[in-house]
Structures are given as C-alpha cells and as structure tokens.
Amino acid sequence: MALLLSLGLPAEAADKLTYFTWSGYELPDFHKAFDAAHPDSIDISVFGDDDDAFTKVKAGFRPDVAHPCYDKIARWNKEGLLQPIETARIKNWDSIFPVFRNLLDIQAGDGKVWMVPWDWGNTSILYRTDLVKDPEKSWNLLWDKQYAGRIATIDAVHDTPVVAALLAGVSPFDMTPEQLDKVADKLREQRPLVSAYTTDMTSVEQSLASGQLVAAMTWNASAVALKKQGVPVEFMKPKEGMLTWACGFVMLKDAKNIDLAYDFINSRLEAESGKALIENYGYGASTTSAFAAVPQDELENLQLPSDPETMLKSTVFTGPMKQNDDLAKMFEKVKAGG
C-alpha cells in the first residue's frame, strides 16, 4: 500500500456494509455497538413497503443485509435472493423468543436460518376518540360510510387485503379464486370511502392530529407518536383480531461484507438496541433481554405483553400468503377503479 501511495494512486476505500430497511429503522440507536466497532462503515437505503423492497432487489439492487417481514421470506427464497445465516455466529440467538426463532419459513437446516427475527408489532385502527364516539371494536370502522373521505388505510397487500379477507369470512393466507373475488368485492366496497392508500405514516399521523382523518390503519408507532403529542387517539383491539407481524434480517446471496453483516445483526440484537425499539416506537423486540430492560409499567402503557405468545393468542399472525401475487394484482386493480 505504501508503494501505491507513493505512486500517487488512491488507497482502497474501507469496506462498508449496505443495509436496506424500512424508513425509520435506520436509527443509529439501533446499532450503537456496530458504529462503535466500525465507525462510518454503513450505507443505508430505505423502503416504504417490503413488496417494493422485493421488486428492487429482484431487479438487481444488492445490499448486504435487508429487512423484510416473515410473510415474504419464502418469496425471496423462491427467487434465489438469500444465503443462509449461521445461528452459531448470532451471539444472542438463544435470547430470541422461541415463537419467532422456530418460525417455519426461516429454517434453512443444519444450524442455519434465512432470517434473524428482530422486530414484531401490530397493525390496527388508530382513531380519534373525540371524533369517533364509542365505535364498535371492529375492522368495520374502516368501512363505515359516515366517515367517508376521512379514512386512510395501508397500501400493502399484507395489510388492507388481509383485513378485507377477515371481514369477508375468508382465510387471507390460502384462498380459492371464488374467495379472492369475495375479497375484491369487499375492497371495492371500501374504495369510495378512503381518502388515501399509503405507507407514509408521517402524513397519516399529521392528518389524524389535524382531524382531517378520523380513523386510519396504522402500526403501533403511530399510536405512540400521537399520544406523546397529546392527540386523543386509541389503538383499537378489533374483535376480529389485530394483525401481528414479525420482521428481521436477511443476508443477500451476493453479499460482499459477510463479517460486517454478522457484526451488524449482532449489534441489533443487543438488549440496548431492542430497548430503544420498544421505547421509541412501541414495537416488540424479538429478544427476551430487550424486554427485561424495559420497566413493566412502560410495557403496560405501550400495550405490549412481555411475552409475544400472549399477544398472538388474540391476534392474527401475518404468515406466508399463497396467493400473494394474485392478491397484489387484484388490489392494484381495485385501487385503480377496477
């Protein structure tokens, strides 16, 4: 290297991990140990929905580590996008709640997994308690004609169409063509009432705060954010069940920085990182150690049980959807007026 420098040639740049994640998940608080060990060694790109992430990666974008949700892992694998992760190199693997550690579609055999679970949370209705008086605890609120134009829902196939399926009495995860038509009819019924299909939770929160919206499908973090602002909102527990999702880290097949990828994943599984996730956003961390670091009264305030299995007894877990592509095409058609 000294010879190269003496000839005036540039030194090689230090390796940087490339990380592809949801907007809002790039916070340094979530990987302090990595930054301390590898200063200025991460490039982060963000996406709004993991269907968009899948499309971009399938088209050729190749980060080292990405952050999709569990229901999409089989889809990424089918396209040959992933490489197995060795659990022996994940130092806090045994701290991950068994319900996530043992998810079927992440198993790669022989001490390896396709995804390291990191976060989980809920999708439900966030509504203004001063503008929607004593509503029935049901997803039907997002189909209530009296609130036409003041409702928003999430623009993602594993959210709004899943709820439409629940209300249509259809399994969201495996449906016949006839059942798919029932879900389409339910979505068409909702379409004229909706002011926005979006994954931009910042704009949804602003519209709820102003009263422009009275109810919206959101994730836990929006409830936490608006309550901190003093906005009178409630995160509903619908009788049909909240949706519960789990997401985590995958290593791309063509990842160039394997050692950095393991260091990054390990830093995200530190108790301090999970604690920051819980306290900042109200989402659940995947590890028991993160929950142990958060006071019980704070967990109760965030409506988070210290064991996710408690939550899953009363919610609908978002797993692989066999008709994902057909459902996605139908949803796009309905949104376009078809």
Disulfide bonds with the S-S distance in Angstrom:
Cys69-Cys247 1.84
